[in-house]
Amino acid sequence: MFQKNSYSYPTDSSGVLLVRIIETRKVSFLRHAKTTKFLKVVIKNTKPELIKRRRKKVRALVIRTKHLEKKLFGCYFFFIDNALILLKKRLNTIGKDLYGPVSKSLKIKKFRVAFRCIF
């Protein structure tokens, strides 16, 4: 789960190496963001050719969490790491490829093309 003022590594091919979470959007009463929730993040560290993007505020989408998720039919699953992807203004991903597995609860058709493994 993601909290305010914590750091994370995005799992897409955008070139961003480290982000800091500044706001958990639409989950303010919980203070923790789970899978399929939106966050507001600040880019802290990038590859050398993307220096201009540092300190820029962008939106992010949570695709994996270490927190245990239970399904209605008794099954449960969790992932090894926390992961998020960075988004542009119109909910397009900044990176072309996304790495690692993703849960099926993320049912936005716009992102389905970029995902390789959906569980």
C-alpha positions in Angstrom: 0.0 0.0 0.0 1.1 3.5 -0.7 1.1 6.4 1.8 1.8 10.1 1.6 5.5 11.1 1.5 6.7 7.6 0.7 9.0 6.8 -2.2 8.5 4.3 -5.0 9.9 3.0 -8.3 7.7 3.2 -11.4 7.6 0.0 -13.5 7.3 1.4 -17.0 9.8 2.5 -19.7 9.5 6.2 -19.1 13.1 6.7 -17.8 12.0 7.8 -14.3 13.9 6.1 -11.6 12.3 7.4 -8.3 9.1 9.2 -7.4 7.7 10.6 -4.2 4.0 10.3 -3.4 2.5 13.7 -2.4 -1.2 12.9 -2.4 -3.4 9.8 -2.4 -6.2 10.9 -4.7 -9.8 9.6 -4.2 -8.8 7.6 -1.1 -8.2 10.4 1.4 -10.3 8.8 4.1 -8.2 5.6 4.0 -4.8 7.3 3.7 -3.5 4.2 1.9 -3.8 3.6 -1.8 -4.5 0.0 -3.0 -4.6 -1.4 -6.5 -6.4 0.6 -9.3 -6.2 3.9 -7.3 -4.8 7.2 -8.6 -1.9 9.0 -6.9 -0.2 12.4 -7.3 3.6 12.1 -7.4 6.7 14.2 -7.9 9.5 13.0 -10.0 12.7 12.9 -8.0 15.3 11.0 -10.0 15.5 10.3 -13.8 18.0 9.1 -16.3 20.6 11.7 -17.3 18.9 12.6 -20.7 15.6 13.5 -18.9 16.9 16.1 -16.5 14.1 18.6 -17.4 11.4 16.3 -16.1 12.7 16.4 -12.5 10.5 18.1 -9.9 7.5 17.8 -12.2 4.1 16.8 -10.7 2.3 13.9 -12.5 -0.4 11.4 -11.8 0.2 7.7 -11.2 -1.8 4.6 -11.2 -1.2 1.7 -8.7 -1.0 -1.6 -10.5 0.6 -3.9 -7.8 0.7 -3.9 -4.0 2.2 -6.2 -1.4 -1.1 -6.0 0.5 -3.2 -9.2 0.4 -6.3 -8.9 -1.8 -9.2 -11.2 -1.3 -11.8 -12.1 -4.0 -15.4 -12.8 -3.4 -15.2 -16.5 -4.3 -12.5 -17.2 -1.6 -9.3 -16.8 -3.6 -6.6 -14.3 -2.6 -3.4 -13.0 -4.1 -0.6 -10.6 -3.4 2.6 -9.5 -5.2 6.2 -9.3 -4.2 6.6 -5.6 -4.7 4.7 -2.3 -4.9 4.4 -0.9 -8.4 2.9 2.1 -10.1 2.9 3.6 -13.6 3.1 7.3 -14.6 0.3 9.0 -16.6 0.0 12.0 -18.8 -3.0 14.5 -18.6 -5.4 12.3 -20.6 -4.6 9.1 -18.7 -2.1 7.9 -21.3 1.0 6.2 -20.0 4.3 8.0 -20.3 6.2 4.9 -21.0 5.5 2.6 -23.9 6.0 -0.8 -22.1 4.9 -1.9 -18.6 6.9 -4.6 -16.8 5.6 -7.3 -14.6 2.2 -8.9 -13.8 -1.0 -6.9 -13.2 -4.2 -7.9 -11.5 -7.4 -8.3 -13.4 -9.2 -5.7 -11.3 -7.6 -3.1 -13.5 -10.2 -3.2 -16.3 -9.5 0.0 -18.1 -9.3 -0.9 -21.8 -6.8 1.9 -22.5 -4.2 0.2 -20.4 -4.9 -3.4 -21.5 -2.8 -2.9 -24.7 0.3 -2.1 -22.8 0.1 -4.9 -20.3 1.9 -8.1 -21.1 0.7 -10.4 -18.2 -2.7 -9.9 -16.6 -3.6 -12.2 -13.7 
